[in-house]
């Protein structure tokens, strides 16, 4: 809980954390889309 309060007070940590999470999810979505393409491709 204290870490959350510190992050909210600092502001920059929150933005950096959100940016890292967004970048992670963008990459994860691309990987999932590629896997779906591979699975849907007939052999």
N, CA, C and O atoms as CSV, one atom per row, in Angstrom:
chain,resi,resn,atom,element,x,y,z
A,1,UNK,N,N,0.827,-1.197,0.000
A,1,UNK,CA,C,0.000,0.000,0.000
A,1,UNK,C,C,0.866,1.253,0.000
A,1,UNK,O,O,0.556,2.226,-0.688
A,2,UNK,N,N,1.929,1.232,0.754
A,2,UNK,CA,C,2.819,2.387,0.813
A,2,UNK,C,C,3.450,2.649,-0.547
A,2,UNK,O,O,3.654,3.802,-0.928
A,3,UNK,N,N,3.762,1.572,-1.290
A,3,UNK,CA,C,4.348,1.746,-2.623
A,3,UNK,C,C,3.373,2.442,-3.548
A,3,UNK,O,O,3.771,3.292,-4.344
A,4,UNK,N,N,2.093,2.092,-3.452
A,4,UNK,CA,C,1.074,2.732,-4.280
A,4,UNK,C,C,0.979,4.212,-3.964
A,4,UNK,O,O,0.899,5.039,-4.872
A,5,UNK,N,N,0.988,4.551,-2.692
A,5,UNK,CA,C,0.924,5.953,-2.284
A,5,UNK,C,C,2.144,6.701,-2.797
A,5,UNK,O,O,2.015,7.808,-3.319
A,6,UNK,N,N,3.333,6.110,-2.656
A,6,UNK,CA,C,4.557,6.743,-3.151
A,6,UNK,C,C,4.490,6.956,-4.655
A,6,UNK,O,O,4.889,8.007,-5.157
A,7,UNK,N,N,3.985,5.956,-5.375
A,7,UNK,CA,C,3.882,6.067,-6.834
A,7,UNK,C,C,2.911,7.169,-7.220
A,7,UNK,O,O,3.173,7.931,-8.150
A,8,UNK,N,N,1.798,7.259,-6.517
A,8,UNK,CA,C,0.815,8.294,-6.827
A,8,UNK,C,C,1.364,9.683,-6.537
A,8,UNK,O,O,1.085,10.629,-7.273
A,9,UNK,N,N,2.136,9.806,-5.478
A,9,UNK,CA,C,2.717,11.096,-5.115
A,9,UNK,C,C,3.777,11.500,-6.136
A,9,UNK,O,O,3.851,12.668,-6.518
A,10,UNK,N,N,4.596,10.552,-6.579
A,10,UNK,CA,C,5.678,10.902,-7.500
A,10,UNK,C,C,5.170,11.200,-8.901
A,10,UNK,O,O,5.757,12.036,-9.587
A,11,UNK,N,N,4.117,10.559,-9.347
A,11,UNK,CA,C,3.558,10.842,-10.660
A,11,UNK,C,C,4.324,10.187,-11.787
A,11,UNK,O,O,3.732,9.457,-12.582
A,12,UNK,N,N,5.620,10.422,-11.883
A,12,UNK,CA,C,6.412,9.861,-12.971
A,12,UNK,C,C,6.454,8.349,-12.896
A,12,UNK,O,O,6.431,7.685,-13.932
A,13,UNK,N,N,6.514,7.799,-11.721
A,13,UNK,CA,C,6.542,6.343,-11.588
A,13,UNK,C,C,5.267,5.734,-12.137
A,13,UNK,O,O,5.296,4.683,-12.776
A,14,UNK,N,N,4.158,6.392,-11.888
A,14,UNK,CA,C,2.875,5.888,-12.365
A,14,UNK,C,C,2.860,5.895,-13.886
A,14,UNK,O,O,2.455,4.914,-14.509
A,15,UNK,N,N,3.297,6.995,-14.487
A,15,UNK,CA,C,3.311,7.075,-15.955
A,15,UNK,C,C,4.227,6.022,-16.543
A,15,UNK,O,O,3.879,5.384,-17.536
A,16,UNK,N,N,5.386,5.831,-15.949
A,16,UNK,CA,C,6.338,4.843,-16.452
A,16,UNK,C,C,5.748,3.437,-16.321
A,16,UNK,O,O,5.878,2.623,-17.236
A,17,UNK,N,N,5.110,3.151,-15.204
A,17,UNK,CA,C,4.501,1.847,-14.983
A,17,UNK,C,C,3.404,1.592,-16.016
A,17,UNK,O,O,3.328,0.501,-16.582
A,18,UNK,N,N,2.570,2.576,-16.259
A,18,UNK,CA,C,1.489,2.437,-17.241
A,18,UNK,C,C,2.075,2.224,-18.627
A,18,UNK,O,O,1.581,1.390,-19.386
A,19,UNK,N,N,3.126,2.968,-18.965
A,19,UNK,CA,C,3.756,2.835,-20.275
A,19,UNK,C,C,4.322,1.423,-20.450
A,19,UNK,O,O,4.153,0.817,-21.508
A,20,UNK,N,N,4.980,0.906,-19.438
A,20,UNK,CA,C,5.538,-0.443,-19.512
A,20,UNK,C,C,4.424,-1.465,-19.692
A,20,UNK,O,O,4.558,-2.395,-20.487
A,21,UNK,N,N,3.331,-1.300,-18.964
A,21,UNK,CA,C,2.214,-2.241,-19.077
A,21,UNK,C,C,1.591,-2.189,-20.465
A,21,UNK,O,O,1.268,-3.228,-21.040
A,22,UNK,N,N,1.419,-0.982,-21.010
A,22,UNK,CA,C,0.835,-0.836,-22.342
A,22,UNK,C,C,1.733,-1.492,-23.380
A,22,UNK,O,O,1.248,-2.229,-24.238
A,23,UNK,N,N,3.037,-1.234,-23.312
A,23,UNK,CA,C,3.962,-1.839,-24.267
A,23,UNK,C,C,3.944,-3.361,-24.154
A,23,UNK,O,O,4.008,-4.061,-25.165
A,24,UNK,N,N,3.857,-3.871,-22.928
A,24,UNK,CA,C,3.795,-5.312,-22.728
A,24,UNK,C,C,2.557,-5.891,-23.398
A,24,UNK,O,O,2.639,-6.904,-24.093
A,25,UNK,N,N,1.398,-5.242,-23.188
A,25,UNK,CA,C,0.158,-5.771,-23.754
A,25,UNK,C,C,0.132,-5.660,-25.271
A,25,UNK,O,O,-0.442,-6.522,-25.937
A,26,UNK,N,N,0.739,-4.622,-25.830
A,26,UNK,CA,C,0.816,-4.500,-27.289
A,26,UNK,C,C,1.614,-5.675,-27.852
A,26,UNK,O,O,1.195,-6.300,-28.826
A,27,UNK,N,N,2.750,-5.974,-27.249
A,27,UNK,CA,C,3.564,-7.096,-27.707
A,27,UNK,C,C,2.816,-8.414,-27.529
A,27,UNK,O,O,2.855,-9.269,-28.414
A,28,UNK,N,N,2.142,-8.586,-26.407
A,28,UNK,CA,C,1.407,-9.819,-26.146
A,28,UNK,C,C,0.301,-10.008,-27.177
A,28,UNK,O,O,0.069,-11.123,-27.643
A,29,UNK,N,N,-0.382,-8.924,-27.535
A,29,UNK,CA,C,-1.442,-9.007,-28.540
A,29,UNK,C,C,-0.883,-9.426,-29.890
A,29,UNK,O,O,-1.493,-10.230,-30.595
A,30,UNK,N,N,0.283,-8.883,-30.256
A,30,UNK,CA,C,0.909,-9.252,-31.524
A,30,UNK,C,C,1.277,-10.727,-31.542
A,30,UNK,O,O,1.092,-11.406,-32.552
A,31,UNK,N,N,1.795,-11.220,-30.432
A,31,UNK,CA,C,2.182,-12.630,-30.348
A,31,UNK,C,C,0.943,-13.516,-30.468
A,31,UNK,O,O,0.959,-14.507,-31.199
A,32,UNK,N,N,-0.115,-13.172,-29.767
A,32,UNK,CA,C,-1.347,-13.960,-29.832
A,32,UNK,C,C,-1.906,-13.947,-31.245
A,32,UNK,O,O,-2.345,-14.985,-31.741
A,33,UNK,N,N,-1.899,-12.799,-31.902
A,33,UNK,CA,C,-2.397,-12.708,-33.276
A,33,UNK,C,C,-1.577,-13.597,-34.205
A,33,UNK,O,O,-2.137,-14.251,-35.085
A,34,UNK,N,N,-0.286,-13.629,-34.025
A,34,UNK,CA,C,0.588,-14.470,-34.862
A,34,UNK,C,C,0.315,-15.951,-34.608
A,34,UNK,O,O,0.276,-16.743,-35.550
A,35,UNK,N,N,0.130,-16.326,-33.360
A,35,UNK,CA,C,-0.163,-17.718,-33.036
A,35,UNK,C,C,-1.493,-18.121,-33.667
A,35,UNK,O,O,-1.610,-19.222,-34.206
A,36,UNK,N,N,-2.485,-17.256,-33.607
A,36,UNK,CA,C,-3.784,-17.551,-34.210
A,36,UNK,C,C,-3.623,-17.726,-35.719
A,36,UNK,O,O,-4.232,-18.623,-36.302
A,37,UNK,N,N,-2.814,-16.884,-36.356
A,37,UNK,CA,C,-2.549,-17.030,-37.788
A,37,UNK,C,C,-1.946,-18.392,-38.084
A,37,UNK,O,O,-2.368,-19.075,-39.017
A,38,UNK,N,N,-0.970,-18.782,-37.298
A,38,UNK,CA,C,-0.309,-20.069,-37.524
A,38,UNK,C,C,-1.265,-21.231,-37.327
A,38,UNK,O,O,-1.216,-22.206,-38.077
A,39,UNK,N,N,-2.124,-21.142,-36.338
A,39,UNK,CA,C,-3.057,-22.224,-36.059
A,39,UNK,C,C,-4.104,-22.314,-37.160
A,39,UNK,O,O,-4.523,-23.414,-37.523
A,40,UNK,N,N,-4.532,-21.181,-37.695
A,40,UNK,CA,C,-5.554,-21.165,-38.736
A,40,UNK,C,C,-5.011,-21.522,-40.116
A,40,UNK,O,O,-5.792,-21.797,-41.027
A,41,UNK,N,N,-3.710,-21.522,-40.288
A,41,UNK,CA,C,-3.113,-21.826,-41.586
A,41,UNK,C,C,-3.152,-23.328,-41.820
A,41,UNK,O,O,-2.642,-24.104,-41.011
A,42,UNK,N,N,-3.767,-23.740,-42.947
A,42,UNK,CA,C,-3.784,-25.175,-43.221
A,42,UNK,C,C,-2.400,-25.714,-43.569
A,42,UNK,O,O,-1.581,-25.008,-44.158
A,43,UNK,N,N,-2.151,-26.943,-43.209
A,43,UNK,CA,C,-0.845,-27.549,-43.483
A,43,UNK,C,C,-0.810,-28.074,-44.837
A,43,UNK,O,O,0.207,-28.624,-45.259
